[in-house]
Amino acid sequence: MRIGFISTRLAGTDGVSLETAKLAAVLQQMGHESFYCAGELDDHVPGLLAPELHFRDATAVNLGERAFLRGDTAVLPDIAKRARQLKKPLRQFLSDYQIEYLIIQNAFAIPMQLPLAQALAEILAETGLPALAHNHDFYWERERFRHSSIPAFLDTYFPPKLPNLRHAVINSAAQRDLKARRGIDSILIPNVFNFATPAPGMDDYNRDFRQVIGLSDDDWLILQPTRVIPRKGIELAIALLARLNDPRAKLVMTHHAGDEGLDYLHRLQTMAKQSGVDLRYVADRVDDVRRMGEDGCKIYALWDTYPHADLVAYPSLYEGFGNALIETIYFRKPAFVNRYAVYAEDIAPLGFQFVELDRAVTDEAVTAVRHILHHPAETAVMVEHNYQLGQQHFSYETLARLLTPFLGDEGERTAV
């Protein structure tokens, strides 16, 4: 089957893009072909690049500001006009790649591209093309989208209720909310990893990562492998390192700030300086793939950083699921985790072993983290336990079983 993925962005290391790549890998194992259409695409993937679909498109940004910030009740005709324009690249994609099944990645969930949702819903209604909406985070889960001048529009398109459109969510709370708010049933598809393939380790390319970012072999590399935005709760990691009060502890942030402005990064840097915490912002040396930078220096892939980590920091206040946490399990690394709602309901009950915070750094957490850092050999049993649970609940094989019912008889014949 020829399957098309559509979203605002399918590139880089954000959660939606990463999970799309994993879905595509599993679908390939099942015998399907995947094609992509978005406002930003990774290099060398088959599909249609349409910049007007991006959530940063100037028209989309303006329409969003009118709906959510200005209280403009006259915005709907302009959304509809732009939706008609967006149908052109969408139809071209469906035609050029002879798409037989669509997977809509989050464009029906988070309203950062209002006309794209309307355009997609209308095309699905017109064509009857079977589709799956993979919804990562709904608008009602985000404070900035809870008040708008277009509540009826949001209830129509985020997400739409169509006979040929089925829905998947990434956590139990979203599943309950979607049913309660819209009467829409859904299946839960968690973040996954290819546990059948061993995690990459040290090699000639990444062996010098510590030295490049200024760390010695004796330092403790505490990895913060997430975007630098307020909901990641990175101030909790700084507070914990301040309580450790050990100069060997270095907090290393790998991702670029800027998705929601640079104010948060600056606040973290100020907090770290005032707390005596060594904070390393190394986003200029980490990307989604290995490459050479314009300065002639190596750029490391995110996965090059995990083998060097002594501990992973995951202090998020809110997550749709927790991709970096599953990465941590996959790489067999210990971690401290804030008990955000989805972790508490969908992940912790499975029996994983992490140092847990509850929006505050406790003496017990500091003691547990200090023990991990001083006795790394003792963590082997803990991380192996977590790995086995991850393999059981968050593997590609699990994803294949979940996808099979959506793809009909052909999926049933080819499922791995």
C-alpha positions in Angstrom: 0.0 0.0 0.0 1.2 3.5 -0.8 0.9 5.5 2.5 1.2 9.3 2.7 2.2 11.2 5.8 1.1 14.8 6.1 2.0 17.3 8.8 3.3 20.8 9.2 6.9 19.6 9.8 8.4 16.2 9.3 12.1 17.0 10.0 14.5 17.0 12.8 14.2 15.6 16.3 10.8 16.9 17.6 8.5 14.1 18.8 6.1 14.1 15.9 8.9 13.8 13.3 10.7 11.1 15.3 7.5 9.0 15.7 6.7 9.5 12.1 10.0 8.0 11.1 9.4 5.0 13.4 5.9 4.5 11.9 7.4 4.5 8.4 10.1 2.0 9.4 7.5 -0.4 10.8 5.2 0.1 7.8 8.2 -0.7 5.5 8.7 -4.0 7.5 5.0 -4.7 6.9 5.5 -4.3 3.1 4.1 -0.7 2.6 5.7 2.3 0.9 5.7 5.7 2.6 5.7 9.2 1.2 5.7 12.6 2.9 4.1 16.0 2.5 4.9 18.9 4.9 6.1 22.4 5.2 9.6 21.1 6.2 11.0 17.7 5.2 14.2 15.9 6.0 16.6 15.6 3.1 16.3 12.7 0.6 12.8 11.5 1.7 10.2 10.9 -1.1 7.4 13.4 -1.1 6.3 17.0 -1.7 7.8 19.9 0.2 5.1 22.6 0.6 6.4 25.5 2.7 2.9 26.9 3.0 1.9 24.0 5.2 4.5 24.9 7.9 3.3 26.1 11.3 5.7 29.1 10.9 4.1 30.1 7.5 3.4 33.8 7.8 -0.3 33.4 6.9 -0.8 30.6 9.4 0.9 32.6 12.2 -1.3 35.6 11.4 -4.5 33.6 11.4 -3.5 31.9 14.7 -2.7 35.3 16.4 -6.1 36.6 15.3 -7.9 33.5 16.6 -6.0 33.1 19.9 -4.6 36.4 20.9 -6.8 39.1 19.4 -10.2 37.6 19.8 -11.0 38.3 16.1 -14.4 36.8 15.4 -14.1 37.6 11.7 -11.2 35.3 11.1 -13.1 32.3 9.8 -13.6 33.4 6.2 -9.9 34.1 5.9 -9.1 30.6 7.3 -11.5 29.1 4.7 -9.8 31.1 1.9 -6.4 29.9 2.9 -7.7 26.3 3.3 -8.8 26.4 -0.4 -5.3 27.5 -1.3 -3.7 24.7 0.7 -5.8 22.1 -1.1 -3.7 22.6 -4.2 -0.4 21.1 -2.8 -2.3 18.5 -0.9 -4.1 17.3 -4.0 -0.9 17.3 -6.0 0.7 15.1 -3.3 -2.1 12.6 -3.4 -2.0 12.5 -7.2 1.7 12.5 -7.8 2.4 9.7 -5.3 -0.9 7.8 -5.9 -1.6 7.7 -2.2 -3.9 5.0 -1.0 -3.9 5.7 2.7 -3.2 8.9 4.7 -1.6 9.3 8.1 -2.2 12.8 9.4 0.5 13.6 12.0 -0.8 16.0 14.6 -2.3 18.5 12.1 -5.8 17.6 13.5 -4.6 18.0 17.1 -2.6 21.1 17.8 -4.0 24.2 16.1 -0.8 25.9 14.9 -2.0 25.6 11.2 -5.7 26.3 11.3 -6.4 26.3 7.5 -4.4 23.0 7.0 -6.8 21.2 9.3 -9.8 22.5 7.4 -8.2 21.7 4.0 -7.4 18.1 5.1 -10.8 17.5 6.5 -12.5 18.7 3.3 -10.2 16.6 1.1 -11.0 13.5 3.2 -14.7 14.2 3.0 -14.5 14.8 -0.8 -12.4 11.8 -1.6 -13.4 9.2 1.0 -9.7 8.3 1.2 -9.1 6.1 4.3 -6.9 7.8 6.9 -5.6 7.7 10.4 -5.2 10.8 12.5 -2.1 10.3 14.8 -2.9 12.9 17.5 0.1 13.8 19.7 -1.3 16.7 21.8 -4.7 18.3 21.6 -5.4 22.0 21.8 -7.3 21.7 25.1 -4.1 20.4 26.7 -2.2 23.6 26.1 -3.0 26.8 28.0 -2.3 29.1 25.1 -5.0 27.4 22.9 -7.8 27.2 25.5 -9.3 30.6 24.8 -10.1 31.6 21.3 -12.6 33.4 19.1 -13.3 30.2 17.1 -14.5 27.5 19.6 -17.0 26.0 17.1 -14.2 25.8 14.4 -11.9 24.0 16.9 -14.6 21.5 17.8 -15.2 20.8 14.1 -11.6 20.3 12.9 -9.5 19.5 15.9 -10.0 16.7 15.3 -12.8 16.2 12.7 -15.2 13.3 13.0 -15.4 11.6 9.6 -16.5 8.0 8.6 -13.2 7.4 6.8 -10.9 8.9 9.5 -9.8 6.8 12.4 -7.9 8.2 15.4 -4.8 7.3 17.5 -3.6 9.0 20.6 -0.4 8.7 22.6 -1.7 8.5 26.2 -4.7 7.4 28.2 -5.8 10.9 29.3 -6.0 12.0 25.7 -8.0 8.9 24.9 -10.5 9.7 27.6 -10.7 13.3 26.7 -11.3 12.7 23.0 -14.2 10.3 23.8 -15.7 12.7 26.4 -15.4 15.9 24.3 -16.1 14.6 20.8 -17.5 11.1 21.2 -14.6 9.8 19.2 -13.1 6.4 19.9 -9.3 6.0 19.5 -6.5 3.5 20.0 -3.5 4.3 22.1 -0.1 4.2 20.3 2.8 4.9 22.6 6.2 6.2 21.6 8.3 3.2 20.5 11.9 2.2 19.7 13.5 -0.5 17.7 14.6 -2.6 20.7 15.5 -5.5 18.3 18.5 -3.4 17.1 21.2 -2.8 19.7 21.7 0.8 20.7 24.7 2.5 19.1 27.7 3.0 21.3 31.1 4.6 21.1 32.9 4.7 17.8 35.7 6.6 16.1 33.3 9.5 15.2 31.7 10.1 18.6 34.5 9.0 21.0 35.7 12.6 21.4 32.3 14.2 22.2 33.2 14.8 25.9 36.4 16.5 25.0 34.9 18.6 22.3 32.3 20.1 24.8 35.0 20.6 27.4 34.4 17.7 29.8 37.0 15.3 31.2 36.7 11.6 31.6 36.2 12.2 35.4 33.3 14.6 34.9 29.7 13.4 35.2 27.8 14.1 32.0 24.2 14.7 33.0 22.3 14.7 29.7 19.2 16.9 29.1 18.2 15.6 25.7 15.1 17.7 25.1 14.1 21.0 23.5 14.7 24.1 25.6 11.2 25.2 26.3 9.4 25.9 29.7 7.4 22.7 29.8 10.6 20.7 30.0 11.1 21.8 33.6 14.9 22.1 33.2 15.0 24.4 36.3 14.4 21.2 38.3 17.5 19.7 36.8 19.5 22.8 37.8 18.1 22.7 41.3 19.1 19.0 41.7 22.6 19.7 40.5 22.9 22.6 42.9 21.9 20.3 45.7 24.5 17.8 44.6 27.1 20.5 44.9 29.8 18.6 43.1 32.0 20.2 40.5 32.1 17.0 38.5 28.4 17.3 37.6 27.8 19.0 34.2 24.3 19.5 32.9 24.5 19.2 29.1 21.6 20.6 26.9 21.7 19.2 23.4 18.8 20.8 21.6 18.4 24.3 20.1 16.3 26.8 22.0 14.1 29.1 20.0 10.9 27.2 19.2 9.2 29.4 21.9 11.8 32.2 22.0 15.1 32.5 23.9 13.8 33.9 27.2 13.7 30.5 28.8 17.3 29.6 27.8 18.5 32.9 29.3 16.6 32.3 32.5 18.2 28.9 32.8 21.6 30.2 32.2 21.1 32.9 34.9 19.7 30.4 37.3 22.6 28.0 36.7 25.2 30.8 37.2 23.6 31.9 40.5 23.3 28.3 41.7 26.9 27.4 40.9 25.8 24.8 38.3 27.9 24.0 35.3 25.4 24.3 32.4 26.6 23.4 28.9 24.4 24.5 26.0 25.9 22.5 23.1 23.2 22.7 20.5 25.7 24.1 18.0 27.5 20.7 18.1 24.4 18.4 18.1 21.9 17.8 15.3 19.6 15.0 14.1 22.4 13.5 11.9 26.2 13.5 11.8 27.7 16.1 9.5 30.5 18.6 9.3 29.7 22.2 10.4 30.4 25.3 8.4 33.4 25.9 10.7 34.8 22.5 9.7 34.1 20.9 13.0 32.1 17.8 13.6 28.4 17.9 14.3 27.2 15.0 16.3 23.9 13.2 16.1 21.8 13.2 19.2 22.4 9.5 19.6 26.1 10.2 19.8 25.5 11.9 23.1 23.8 9.1 25.0 26.8 6.7 25.2 28.7 9.4 27.1 25.9 10.1 29.6 26.3 9.1 33.2 22.7 10.1 34.0 19.8 11.5 32.0 17.7 14.4 33.2 14.0 14.2 32.3 12.3 16.8 34.6 9.4 17.6 32.2 6.3 19.3 33.7 4.2 18.1 30.8 4.7 15.5 27.9 2.4 13.9 25.5 4.2 10.7 26.2 8.0 10.9 26.6 10.2 10.1 23.6 13.5 11.0 25.3 12.6 8.8 28.2 12.1 5.8 25.9 15.4 6.7 24.3 17.0 6.6 27.8 15.6 3.1 28.4 16.8 2.0 24.9 20.3 3.2 25.7 20.3 1.6 29.1 20.9 4.8 31.0 19.7 5.7 34.5 17.5 8.8 34.8 15.7 11.1 37.2 12.2 11.9 36.1 9.6 14.4 37.2 6.2 12.6 37.7 4.4 14.4 34.9 0.8 13.2 34.4 1.3 10.8 31.5 4.4 9.3 33.2 2.4 8.7 36.4 -0.5 7.1 34.6 0.9 5.2 31.6 4.7 4.6 32.3 5.4 4.4 36.0 2.8 1.6 36.6 4.6 -0.7 34.2 7.4 -1.0 36.8 10.3 1.1 35.5 13.0 2.1 38.0 13.9 5.8 37.9 14.7 8.4 40.5 11.4 10.3 40.8 10.7 14.0 41.5 7.3 15.5 42.1 7.8 19.1 41.0 10.4 19.5 43.7 13.9 18.2 44.5 13.8 16.1 47.7 16.7 14.9 49.9 15.8 11.3 48.9 16.2 12.2 45.2 19.5 13.9 45.7 20.8 10.9 47.7 19.6 8.5 45.0 21.2 10.5 42.2 24.4 10.8 44.2 24.5 7.0 44.7 24.0 6.4 40.9 26.9 8.8 40.0 29.2 7.4 42.6 28.4 3.7 42.0 27.7 3.4 38.2 28.3 -0.4 38.2 25.3 -0.9 40.5 23.0 0.7 37.9 23.5 -2.2 35.5 20.6 -4.3 37.0 18.3 -1.2 37.1 18.9 -0.2 33.4 18.6 -3.8 32.2 15.3 -4.2 34.1 14.1 -1.0 32.3 15.3 -2.2 29.0 13.4 -5.5 29.2 10.2 -3.6 30.1 10.7 -1.2 27.2 11.1 -4.1 24.8 7.9 -5.5 26.1 5.8 -2.4 25.9 7.4 0.1 23.5 9.0 -2.0 20.7 8.5 -1.9 16.9 6.7 -5.3 17.2 4.2 -3.7 19.6 3.6 -0.9 17.1 3.1 -3.3 14.2 0.4 -5.1 16.2 -1.4 -1.8 16.9 -1.2 -0.6 13.3 -2.5 -3.8 11.7 -6.3 -3.2 12.4 -6.0 0.3 10.7 -4.6 -1.1 7.5 -7.3 -3.7 6.8 -6.8 -7.1 5.3 -3.5 -6.2 3.6 -2.0 -5.1 6.9 -3.2 -8.4 8.5 -1.4 -10.4 5.8 1.9 -8.5 6.1 2.2 -7.7 9.7 5.6 -8.6 11.3 
